[in-house]
Amino acid sequence: MLFISTGEFHFPNRPAAGIAVRTVREYRGDTEVIFNGFKDIDYEICRELLG
């Protein structure tokens, strides 16, 4: 599991999403990935990065 806190610990949203998307793309396993965000901006950034 990968957790990057953009809420309480104030990690910036865009870099956090970039790390998450890059990590998922680099991982070569056969697994389902679910991106869980609490803010609309997180959703929009992930959609943009995932294409």
N, CA, C and O atoms as a printed pandas DataFrame, in Angstrom:
     atom_number atom_name residue_name chain_id  residue_number  x_coord  y_coord  z_coord
0              1         N          MET        A               1    0.829   -1.183    0.000
1              2        CA          MET        A               1    0.000    0.000    0.000
2              3         C          MET        A               1    0.871    1.243    0.000
3              4         O          MET        A               1    1.959    1.266    0.576
4              5         N          LEU        A               2    0.373    2.263   -0.652
5              6        CA          LEU        A               2    1.056    3.546   -0.722
6              7         C          LEU        A               2    0.110    4.617   -0.220
7              8         O          LEU        A               2   -0.990    4.782   -0.746
8              9         N          PHE        A               3    0.538    5.339    0.795
9             10        CA          PHE        A               3   -0.265    6.439    1.317
10            11         C          PHE        A               3    0.569    7.711    1.265
11            12         O          PHE        A               3    1.708    7.734    1.732
12            13         N          ILE        A               4    0.005    8.760    0.698
13            14        CA          ILE        A               4    0.654   10.066    0.679
14            15         C          ILE        A               4   -0.376   11.057    1.210
15            16         O          ILE        A               4   -1.398   11.297    0.568
16            17         N          SER        A               5   -0.111   11.624    2.365
17            18        CA          SER        A               5   -1.088   12.480    3.013
18            19         C          SER        A               5   -0.998   13.921    2.520
19            20         O          SER        A               5   -0.023   14.622    2.790
20            21         N          THR        A               6   -2.037   14.357    1.787
21            22        CA          THR        A               6   -2.103   15.745    1.354
22            23         C          THR        A               6   -3.036   16.545    2.258
23            24         O          THR        A               6   -3.261   17.734    2.036
24            25         N          GLY        A               7   -3.561   15.896    3.254
25            26        CA          GLY        A               7   -4.487   16.553    4.173
26            27         C          GLY        A               7   -3.763   17.070    5.396
27            28         O          GLY        A               7   -3.170   18.149    5.374
28            29         N          GLU        A               8   -3.815   16.302    6.446
29            30        CA          GLU        A               8   -3.269   16.712    7.742
30            31         C          GLU        A               8   -1.774   17.034    7.686
31            32         O          GLU        A               8   -1.305   17.933    8.383
32            33         N          PHE        A               9   -1.034   16.305    6.861
33            34        CA          PHE        A               9    0.419   16.516    6.811
34            35         C          PHE        A               9    0.837   17.470    5.695
35            36         O          PHE        A               9    2.027   17.736    5.524
36            37         N          HIS        A              10   -0.135   17.991    4.930
37            38        CA          HIS        A              10    0.060   19.090    3.982
38            39         C          HIS        A              10    1.056   18.825    2.852
39            40         O          HIS        A              10    1.688   19.758    2.357
40            41         N          PHE        A              11    1.203   17.562    2.438
41            42        CA          PHE        A              11    2.038   17.300    1.262
42            43         C          PHE        A              11    1.293   17.853    0.056
43            44         O          PHE        A              11    0.090   17.619   -0.056
44            45         N          PRO        A              12    1.942   18.571   -0.847
45            46        CA          PRO        A              12    1.258   19.202   -1.986
46            47         C          PRO        A              12    0.558   18.181   -2.895
47            48         O          PRO        A              12    1.107   17.117   -3.184
48            49         N          ASN        A              13   -0.652   18.515   -3.338
49            50        CA          ASN        A              13   -1.488   17.588   -4.095
50            51         C          ASN        A              13   -0.849   17.108   -5.392
51            52         O          ASN        A              13   -0.792   15.904   -5.641
52            53         N          ARG        A              14   -0.370   18.026   -6.217
53            54        CA          ARG        A              14    0.162   17.641   -7.525
54            55         C          ARG        A              14    1.391   16.733   -7.401
55            56         O          ARG        A              14    1.437   15.704   -8.075
56            57         N          PRO        A              15    2.390   17.066   -6.572
57            58        CA          PRO        A              15    3.518   16.145   -6.416
58            59         C          PRO        A              15    3.090   14.784   -5.851
59            60         O          PRO        A              15    3.629   13.752   -6.250
60            61         N          ALA        A              16    2.134   14.781   -4.934
61            62        CA          ALA        A              16    1.650   13.517   -4.368
62            63         C          ALA        A              16    1.020   12.647   -5.449
63            64         O          ALA        A              16    1.288   11.447   -5.522
64            65         N          ALA        A              17    0.190   13.246   -6.278
65            66        CA          ALA        A              17   -0.446   12.496   -7.359
66            67         C          ALA        A              17    0.600   12.007   -8.350
67            68         O          ALA        A              17    0.505   10.883   -8.843
68            69         N          GLY        A              18    1.592   12.834   -8.645
69            70        CA          GLY        A              18    2.663   12.432   -9.555
70            71         C          GLY        A              18    3.422   11.224   -9.037
71            72         O          GLY        A              18    3.725   10.305   -9.798
72            73         N          ILE        A              19    3.730   11.220   -7.754
73            74        CA          ILE        A              19    4.416   10.076   -7.138
74            75         C          ILE        A              19    3.552    8.829   -7.242
75            76         O          ILE        A              19    4.038    7.760   -7.611
76            77         N          ALA        A              20    2.279    8.964   -6.918
77            78        CA          ALA        A              20    1.375    7.812   -6.941
78            79         C          ALA        A              20    1.235    7.238   -8.351
79            80         O          ALA        A              20    1.336    6.026   -8.541
80            81         N          VAL        A              21    1.004    8.101   -9.334
81            82        CA          VAL        A              21    0.822    7.640  -10.714
82            83         C          VAL        A              21    2.114    7.017  -11.240
83            84         O          VAL        A              21    2.076    5.956  -11.863
84            85         N          ARG        A              22    3.241    7.654  -11.000
85            86        CA          ARG        A              22    4.529    7.114  -11.443
86            87         C          ARG        A              22    4.803    5.751  -10.813
87            88         O          ARG        A              22    5.267    4.834  -11.491
88            89         N          THR        A              23    4.521    5.617   -9.527
89            90        CA          THR        A              23    4.746    4.352   -8.833
90            91         C          THR        A              23    3.887    3.243   -9.424
91            92         O          THR        A              23    4.363    2.125   -9.621
92            93         N          VAL        A              24    2.631    3.546   -9.706
93            94        CA          VAL        A              24    1.730    2.551  -10.290
94            95         C          VAL        A              24    2.203    2.151  -11.683
95            96         O          VAL        A              24    2.178    0.970  -12.028
96            97         N          ARG        A              25    2.622    3.098  -12.466
97            98        CA          ARG        A              25    3.092    2.797  -13.829
98            99         C          ARG        A              25    4.375    1.984  -13.824
99           100         O          ARG        A              25    4.573    1.147  -14.704
100          101         N          GLU        A              26    5.245    2.210  -12.858
101          102        CA          GLU        A              26    6.513    1.479  -12.780
102          103         C          GLU        A              26    6.343    0.070  -12.227
103          104         O          GLU        A              26    7.168   -0.802  -12.502
104          105         N          TYR        A              27    5.300   -0.164  -11.462
105          106        CA          TYR        A              27    5.050   -1.466  -10.871
106          107         C          TYR        A              27    4.604   -2.435  -11.964
107          108         O          TYR        A              27    3.722   -2.109  -12.758
108          109         N          ARG        A              28    5.191   -3.589  -12.007
109          110        CA          ARG        A              28    4.910   -4.540  -13.079
110          111         C          ARG        A              28    4.035   -5.712  -12.634
111          112         O          ARG        A              28    3.894   -6.679  -13.383
112          113         N          GLY        A              29    3.461   -5.657  -11.473
113          114        CA          GLY        A              29    2.638   -6.749  -10.971
114          115         C          GLY        A              29    1.240   -6.749  -11.573
115          116         O          GLY        A              29    0.826   -5.787  -12.220
116          117         N          ASP        A              30    0.536   -7.822  -11.354
117          118        CA          ASP        A              30   -0.840   -7.961  -11.828
118          119         C          ASP        A              30   -1.759   -7.680  -10.643
119          120         O          ASP        A              30   -2.079   -8.581   -9.867
120          121         N          THR        A              31   -2.176   -6.435  -10.513
121          122        CA          THR        A              31   -2.991   -6.059   -9.366
122          123         C          THR        A              31   -3.929   -4.915   -9.742
123          124         O          THR        A              31   -3.662   -4.162  -10.678
124          125         N          GLU        A              32   -4.997   -4.799   -9.022
125          126        CA          GLU        A              32   -5.940   -3.698   -9.200
126          127         C          GLU        A              32   -5.465   -2.517   -8.358
127          128         O          GLU        A              32   -5.054   -2.692   -7.211
128          129         N          VAL        A              33   -5.521   -1.345   -8.916
129          130        CA          VAL        A              33   -5.095   -0.142   -8.207
130          131         C          VAL        A              33   -6.280    0.800   -8.083
131          132         O          VAL        A              33   -6.981    1.066   -9.059
132          133         N          ILE        A              34   -6.498    1.300   -6.879
133          134        CA          ILE        A              34   -7.571    2.251   -6.607
134          135         C          ILE        A              34   -6.945    3.524   -6.055
135          136         O          ILE        A              34   -6.246    3.499   -5.042
136          137         N          PHE        A              35   -7.204    4.628   -6.728
137          138        CA          PHE        A              35   -6.762    5.930   -6.230
138          139         C          PHE        A              35   -7.900    6.498   -5.390
139          140         O          PHE        A              35   -9.028    6.624   -5.866
140          141         N          ASN        A              36   -7.601    6.837   -4.145
141          142        CA          ASN        A              36   -8.613    7.335   -3.233
142          143         C          ASN        A              36   -8.259    8.764   -2.837
143          144         O          ASN        A              36   -7.258    9.002   -2.161
144          145         N          GLY        A              37   -9.085    9.704   -3.262
145          146        CA          GLY        A              37   -8.844   11.104   -2.920
146          147         C          GLY        A              37  -10.059   11.678   -2.222
147          148         O          GLY        A              37  -11.180   11.207   -2.414
148          149         N          PHE        A              38   -9.830   12.692   -1.415
149          150        CA          PHE        A              38  -10.921   13.297   -0.658
150          151         C          PHE        A              38  -11.400   14.621   -1.252
151          152         O          PHE        A              38  -12.473   15.112   -0.904
152          153         N          LYS        A              39  -10.608   15.185   -2.138
153          154        CA          LYS        A              39  -10.959   16.488   -2.707
154          155         C          LYS        A              39  -11.123   16.359   -4.215
155          156         O          LYS        A              39  -10.499   15.509   -4.849
156          157         N          ASP        A              40  -11.966   17.206   -4.774
157          158        CA          ASP        A              40  -12.167   17.213   -6.224
158          159         C          ASP        A              40  -10.865   17.480   -6.963
159          160         O          ASP        A              40  -10.634   16.919   -8.034
160          161         N          ILE        A              41  -10.016   18.327   -6.402
161          162        CA          ILE        A              41   -8.751   18.648   -7.060
162          163         C          ILE        A              41   -7.874   17.403   -7.197
163          164         O          ILE        A              41   -7.171   17.251   -8.196
164          165         N          ASP        A              42   -7.908   16.522   -6.212
165          166        CA          ASP        A              42   -7.136   15.277   -6.285
166          167         C          ASP        A              42   -7.621   14.425   -7.455
167          168         O          ASP        A              42   -6.818   13.858   -8.196
168          169         N          TYR        A              43   -8.917   14.341   -7.611
169          170        CA          TYR        A              43   -9.521   13.592   -8.717
170          171         C          TYR        A              43   -9.091   14.185  -10.054
171          172         O          TYR        A              43   -8.684   13.453  -10.956
172          173         N          GLU        A              44   -9.180   15.493  -10.183
173          174        CA          GLU        A              44   -8.829   16.154  -11.434
174          175         C          GLU        A              44   -7.357   15.972  -11.783
175          176         O          GLU        A              44   -7.023   15.712  -12.939
176          177         N          ILE        A              45   -6.484   16.105  -10.806
177          178        CA          ILE        A              45   -5.050   15.935  -11.042
178          179         C          ILE        A              45   -4.751   14.510  -11.487
179          180         O          ILE        A              45   -3.998   14.305  -12.440
180          181         N          CYS        A              46   -5.327   13.532  -10.814
181          182        CA          CYS        A              46   -5.083   12.123  -11.188
182          183         C          CYS        A              46   -5.607   11.825  -12.585
183          184         O          CYS        A              46   -4.942   11.137  -13.360
184          185         N          ARG        A              47   -6.785   12.331  -12.915
185          186        CA          ARG        A              47   -7.328   12.127  -14.276
186          187         C          ARG        A              47   -6.382   12.727  -15.313
187          188         O          ARG        A              47   -6.129   12.120  -16.354
188          189         N          GLU        A              48   -5.867   13.907  -15.029
189          190        CA          GLU        A              48   -4.944   14.567  -15.953
190          191         C          GLU        A              48   -3.678   13.740  -16.132
191          192         O          GLU        A              48   -3.222   13.530  -17.256
192          193         N          LEU        A              49   -3.114   13.274  -15.029
193          194        CA          LEU        A              49   -1.864   12.526  -15.088
194          195         C          LEU        A              49   -2.027   11.140  -15.706
195          196         O          LEU        A              49   -1.111   10.627  -16.349
196          197         N          LEU        A              50   -3.184   10.546  -15.509
197          198        CA          LEU        A              50   -3.425    9.209  -16.064
198          199         C          LEU        A              50   -3.825    9.252  -17.535
199          200         O          LEU        A              50   -3.758    8.242  -18.236
200          201         N          GLY        A              51   -4.240   10.428  -17.994
201          202        CA          GLY        A              51   -4.600   10.591  -19.410
202          203         C          GLY        A              51   -5.933   10.043  -19.695
203          204         O          GLY        A              51   -6.392   10.096  -20.835
